[in-house]
Amino acid sequence: MKARRQSTVEPVFGTLTQFMGLRKVNTLGIKQANKCMHLSAIAYNLKKY
């Protein structure tokens, strides 16, 4: 189960860190960090298509 999840999730985080510059989340608080991650996921999905 872990290998299956890792094979689907790792490329996304690799793309976010390497090409979109998301190595650190420079926000204060969990809510702001969640917003940053959601926006990054939206940008990733838009770039994918």
Distance bins in CASP14 RR format, pairs under 12 A and 6 or more apart:
PFRMAT RR
TARGET T0000
AUTHOR 0000-0000-0000
RMODE 2
METHOD distances of the structure
MODEL  1
1 7 0 0 0 0 0 1 0 0 0 0 0
1 8 0 0 0 0 0 1 0 0 0 0 0
2 8 0 0 0 0 0 1 0 0 0 0 0
2 9 0 0 0 0 0 1 0 0 0 0 0
2 10 0 0 0 0 0 1 0 0 0 0 0
3 9 0 0 0 0 0 1 0 0 0 0 0
3 10 0 0 0 0 0 1 0 0 0 0 0
4 10 0 0 0 0 0 1 0 0 0 0 0
5 12 0 0 0 0 0 1 0 0 0 0 0
6 12 0 0 0 0 0 1 0 0 0 0 0
6 13 0 0 0 0 0 1 0 0 0 0 0
6 14 0 0 0 0 0 1 0 0 0 0 0
9 15 0 0 0 0 0 1 0 0 0 0 0
9 16 0 0 0 0 0 1 0 0 0 0 0
9 41 0 0 0 0 0 1 0 0 0 0 0
9 44 0 0 0 0 0 1 0 0 0 0 0
10 16 0 0 0 0 0 1 0 0 0 0 0
10 17 0 0 0 0 0 1 0 0 0 0 0
10 18 0 0 0 0 0 1 0 0 0 0 0
11 17 0 0 0 0 0 1 0 0 0 0 0
11 18 0 0 0 0 0 1 0 0 0 0 0
11 19 0 0 0 0 0 1 0 0 0 0 0
11 44 0 0 0 0 0 1 0 0 0 0 0
11 48 0 0 0 0 0 1 0 0 0 0 0
12 18 0 0 0 0 0 1 0 0 0 0 0
12 19 0 0 0 0 0 1 0 0 0 0 0
12 20 0 0 0 0 0 1 0 0 0 0 0
12 22 0 0 0 0 0 1 0 0 0 0 0
12 37 0 0 0 0 0 1 0 0 0 0 0
12 40 0 0 0 0 1 0 0 0 0 0 0
12 41 1 0 0 1 0 0 0 0 0 0 0
12 43 0 0 0 0 0 1 0 0 0 0 0
12 44 1 0 0 1 0 0 0 0 0 0 0
12 45 0 0 0 0 1 0 0 0 0 0 0
12 47 0 0 0 0 0 1 0 0 0 0 0
12 48 0 0 0 0 1 0 0 0 0 0 0
13 19 0 0 0 0 0 1 0 0 0 0 0
13 20 0 0 0 0 0 1 0 0 0 0 0
13 21 0 0 0 0 0 1 0 0 0 0 0
13 22 0 0 0 0 1 0 0 0 0 0 0
13 23 0 0 0 0 0 1 0 0 0 0 0
13 37 0 0 0 0 0 1 0 0 0 0 0
13 40 0 0 0 0 1 0 0 0 0 0 0
13 41 0 0 0 0 0 1 0 0 0 0 0
13 44 0 0 0 0 1 0 0 0 0 0 0
14 20 0 0 0 0 1 0 0 0 0 0 0
14 21 0 0 0 0 0 1 0 0 0 0 0
14 22 0 0 0 0 1 0 0 0 0 0 0
14 23 0 0 0 0 0 1 0 0 0 0 0
14 40 0 0 0 0 0 1 0 0 0 0 0
14 44 0 0 0 0 1 0 0 0 0 0 0
15 21 0 0 0 0 1 0 0 0 0 0 0
15 22 0 0 0 0 1 0 0 0 0 0 0
15 40 0 0 0 0 1 0 0 0 0 0 0
15 41 0 0 0 0 0 1 0 0 0 0 0
15 43 0 0 0 0 0 1 0 0 0 0 0
15 44 1 0 0 1 0 0 0 0 0 0 0
15 45 0 0 0 0 0 1 0 0 0 0 0
15 47 0 0 0 0 1 0 0 0 0 0 0
15 48 0 0 0 0 1 0 0 0 0 0 0
16 22 1 0 1 0 0 0 0 0 0 0 0
16 23 0 0 0 0 1 0 0 0 0 0 0
16 24 0 0 0 0 0 1 0 0 0 0 0
16 25 0 0 0 0 0 1 0 0 0 0 0
16 36 0 0 0 0 0 1 0 0 0 0 0
16 37 0 0 0 0 1 0 0 0 0 0 0
16 39 0 0 0 0 0 1 0 0 0 0 0
16 40 1 0 1 0 0 0 0 0 0 0 0
16 41 0 0 0 0 1 0 0 0 0 0 0
16 42 0 0 0 0 0 1 0 0 0 0 0
16 43 0 0 0 0 1 0 0 0 0 0 0
16 44 1 0 0 1 0 0 0 0 0 0 0
16 45 0 0 0 0 0 1 0 0 0 0 0
16 47 0 0 0 0 0 1 0 0 0 0 0
16 48 0 0 0 0 0 1 0 0 0 0 0
17 23 1 0 1 0 0 0 0 0 0 0 0
17 24 0 0 0 0 1 0 0 0 0 0 0
17 25 0 0 0 0 0 1 0 0 0 0 0
17 40 0 0 0 0 1 0 0 0 0 0 0
17 44 0 0 0 0 0 1 0 0 0 0 0
18 44 0 0 0 0 0 1 0 0 0 0 0
19 40 0 0 0 0 0 1 0 0 0 0 0
19 43 0 0 0 0 0 1 0 0 0 0 0
19 44 0 0 0 0 1 0 0 0 0 0 0
19 47 0 0 0 0 1 0 0 0 0 0 0
19 48 0 0 0 0 0 1 0 0 0 0 0
20 36 0 0 0 0 0 1 0 0 0 0 0
20 37 0 0 0 0 0 1 0 0 0 0 0
20 39 0 0 0 0 0 1 0 0 0 0 0
20 40 1 0 0 1 0 0 0 0 0 0 0
20 41 0 0 0 0 0 1 0 0 0 0 0
20 42 0 0 0 0 0 1 0 0 0 0 0
20 43 1 0 0 1 0 0 0 0 0 0 0
20 44 1 0 0 1 0 0 0 0 0 0 0
20 45 0 0 0 0 0 1 0 0 0 0 0
20 46 0 0 0 0 0 1 0 0 0 0 0
20 47 0 0 0 0 1 0 0 0 0 0 0
20 48 0 0 0 0 0 1 0 0 0 0 0
21 36 0 0 0 0 0 1 0 0 0 0 0
21 40 0 0 0 0 1 0 0 0 0 0 0
21 43 0 0 0 0 0 1 0 0 0 0 0
21 44 0 0 0 0 0 1 0 0 0 0 0
22 33 0 0 0 0 0 1 0 0 0 0 0
22 36 1 0 0 1 0 0 0 0 0 0 0
22 37 0 0 0 0 1 0 0 0 0 0 0
22 38 0 0 0 0 0 1 0 0 0 0 0
22 39 0 0 0 0 1 0 0 0 0 0 0
22 40 1 0 1 0 0 0 0 0 0 0 0
22 41 0 0 0 0 0 1 0 0 0 0 0
22 43 0 0 0 0 1 0 0 0 0 0 0
22 44 0 0 0 0 1 0 0 0 0 0 0
23 40 0 0 0 0 0 1 0 0 0 0 0
24 33 0 0 0 0 0 1 0 0 0 0 0
24 36 0 0 0 0 0 1 0 0 0 0 0
25 31 0 0 0 0 0 1 0 0 0 0 0
25 32 0 0 0 0 1 0 0 0 0 0 0
25 33 1 0 1 0 0 0 0 0 0 0 0
25 34 0 0 0 0 1 0 0 0 0 0 0
25 35 0 0 0 0 1 0 0 0 0 0 0
25 36 1 0 1 0 0 0 0 0 0 0 0
25 37 1 0 0 1 0 0 0 0 0 0 0
25 38 0 0 0 0 0 1 0 0 0 0 0
25 39 0 0 0 0 0 1 0 0 0 0 0
25 40 0 0 0 0 1 0 0 0 0 0 0
26 32 0 0 0 0 1 0 0 0 0 0 0
26 33 0 0 0 0 1 0 0 0 0 0 0
26 36 0 0 0 0 1 0 0 0 0 0 0
27 33 1 0 1 0 0 0 0 0 0 0 0
27 34 0 0 0 0 1 0 0 0 0 0 0
27 35 1 0 0 1 0 0 0 0 0 0 0
27 36 1 0 1 0 0 0 0 0 0 0 0
27 37 0 0 0 0 1 0 0 0 0 0 0
27 38 0 0 0 0 0 1 0 0 0 0 0
27 39 0 0 0 0 0 1 0 0 0 0 0
27 40 0 0 0 0 0 1 0 0 0 0 0
28 35 0 0 0 0 0 1 0 0 0 0 0
28 36 0 0 0 0 0 1 0 0 0 0 0
29 35 0 0 0 0 1 0 0 0 0 0 0
29 36 0 0 0 0 0 1 0 0 0 0 0
30 36 0 0 0 0 0 1 0 0 0 0 0
30 37 0 0 0 0 0 1 0 0 0 0 0
31 37 0 0 0 0 0 1 0 0 0 0 0
31 38 0 0 0 0 0 1 0 0 0 0 0
32 38 0 0 0 0 0 1 0 0 0 0 0
32 39 0 0 0 0 0 1 0 0 0 0 0
33 39 0 0 0 0 0 1 0 0 0 0 0
33 40 0 0 0 0 0 1 0 0 0 0 0
34 40 0 0 0 0 0 1 0 0 0 0 0
34 41 0 0 0 0 0 1 0 0 0 0 0
35 41 0 0 0 0 0 1 0 0 0 0 0
35 42 0 0 0 0 0 1 0 0 0 0 0
36 42 0 0 0 0 0 1 0 0 0 0 0
36 43 0 0 0 0 0 1 0 0 0 0 0
37 43 0 0 0 0 0 1 0 0 0 0 0
37 44 0 0 0 0 0 1 0 0 0 0 0
38 44 0 0 0 0 0 1 0 0 0 0 0
38 45 0 0 0 0 0 1 0 0 0 0 0
39 45 0 0 0 0 0 1 0 0 0 0 0
39 46 0 0 0 0 0 1 0 0 0 0 0
40 46 0 0 0 0 0 1 0 0 0 0 0
40 47 0 0 0 0 0 1 0 0 0 0 0
41 47 0 0 0 0 0 1 0 0 0 0 0
41 48 0 0 0 0 0 1 0 0 0 0 0
42 48 0 0 0 0 0 1 0 0 0 0 0
42 49 0 0 0 0 0 1 0 0 0 0 0
43 49 0 0 0 0 0 1 0 0 0 0 0
END
